[in-house]
Amino acid sequence: MWDGRAARARRAWGRRRVLASVMLALSASAFGVIAATASATSGGATLGKGARHSPRPAHAAPRRRGATTSRAQPNPLAARGMWIWLLADSNGGDVASIIATAHRYGISTLMIKSGDGSTVLSQFNRPLVSALHANGLRVCAWQYVYGAHPISEAYVGAAAVSDGADCLLIDAESEYETQPDNYVQAQTYIAWLRKLIGANFPVALAGLPYVDYHPAFPYSVFLGPGGAQYNAPQMYWADIGTTVDGVYAHTYAYNEIYRRSIFPLGQVYDDPPPPQIFRFRQLSRLYGASGVSWWDWQEAALSGWVALSRPAGSLPGRADPAMASISLHAQGDVVVWAQEHLIGAGYRLSVDGGFGPQTLAAVQSFQRAHRLAADGIVGPLTWNALLRYAPPPIHWVPAGAQIASAARSSLTMPVPKSSRLPAKRDEIAGAGGAGMPRGR
């Protein structure tokens, strides 16, 4: 089934190639109009839902942007960003108006939805990206992935890269928790995506912020070796029902464990009070984040735009979030991550996502070897020592699959038992992102 959907995705690239050439020719003069009218609040060229584009045809892999670049490019996430779910509902889809609004409120990077599952969205296209680039904006594509058809979803992500995206954001949420063998799906998606776009193209996971709420979610695959270089957790404090300080403390305690640069994603939907938006920005600096983005354009009130753009000042000092502790009987992907690093440190044990006696013995031995208190608790000091060891590459296979004896030595393992655990809660259920916006 994966191969069939992937083949259809590749054929769609070819069908759209000729149309894209026509669009590019027709849009050449329009770009000049957009550039000339960028300071206006309305008017100019509009590239709406009818705009089409085409990635490279099926027989050619997309250009691996970033893999052979001679000089480093600025990180598009290290800036003030705004997410766009539906272009037509963002300033009416008027590109010149979007550009002018972005400049007015200091937005440097736009995150525009480019795909939903196996579907490439026409709103993300080469003419649009070129117009935004011509007016000094960086453009990241984001795709919502479900995990049922990971090869197709990898091609959808690669299509946006081929169209000129500066980075790719993976929006993977609760649907991934309920996929059978979800570690296999995530591994397949990441492997194909990297094959198509190259190892160095900037990718970020924009996922569920409270790792401990989601023991089945394969964070360690998305954020592990070869995966996303960056982490943009959806820290929607009002939706979660906590304070701005609370969402930072909880999110960082668990996400710091994966050792990826964190770029907080805050909310302007549901009209949060401006002081809370100010506080979110201040804390991002206190926690050392070099960029913040906001969900989302079409739902932002004027007060939100003003709050995210006015000088917020800085708080004194720097936050030093302590990594969360795990101990005997803990379950979930954080345990998977610890077990992988224990193997990297030379210990032999199963990676099953369960902190049982075998893992306890390995942790205590590791602690004694590193002159730490051998209490069997993986706390901040033990994490700091353990994360110095690289986790080994693990080839995940479906639960119940027969593993040949020769493959056992290459760390081929069945998906962790913890991958079948239920979530404690979907803490950002009100945010949306999958499919079309509410009311559409």
Buried (B, 14 or more C-beta within 10 A) or exposed (E): EBEEBBBBBBEBBBEBBEBBEEBBEEBEEBBEBBBEBBEEEEEBBBBBEEBBBBBBEBEEEBBBBBEEEEEEEEBBBBBBBBBBBBBBBBBEBBBBBBBBBBBEBEBBBBBBBBBBBBBBBBBBBBBBBBBBBBBEBBBBBBBBBBBBBBBBBBBBBBBBBBBBBBBBBBBBBBBBBEBEBBBBBBBBBBBBBBEBBBEBBBBBBBBBBBBBBBBBBBBBBBBBEEBBBBBBBBBBBBBBEBEBBEBBBBBBBBBBBBEBBBBBBBBBBEBBEBEBBBBBBBBBBBBEBEBBBBBBBBBBBEBBBEBBBBEBEEEEEEBEBEBBBBBEEBBBBBBBBBBBBBBBBEBEBBBBBBBBEBBBEBBBBBBEEBEBEBEBBBBBBBBEBBBEBEBEEBEBBEBEEEEEEEEEEEBBBBBBBBBBBEBEBBBBEBBBBBEEBEEE
